[in-house]
């Protein structure tokens, strides 16, 4: 898909996430994605998409090794 800008790409991919008061069902994101080559691009896109979602922000932490 070719779009004129990032906002248009996000609207075309995730347009319904700001409709209503509830979050979309979990499988909503399993069938929609935007691929980017660099982590900095991914972080920017994630910030824009998450900023459109309603509700309280939550942080989850993980570890990538066993202690």
Secondary structure, DSSP 4 states (H G I P E B T S, - for coil): ---SSHHHHHHHHHGGGGSSSSPPPTHHHHT-----SSHHHHHHHHHHHHHHS-S--------SS--
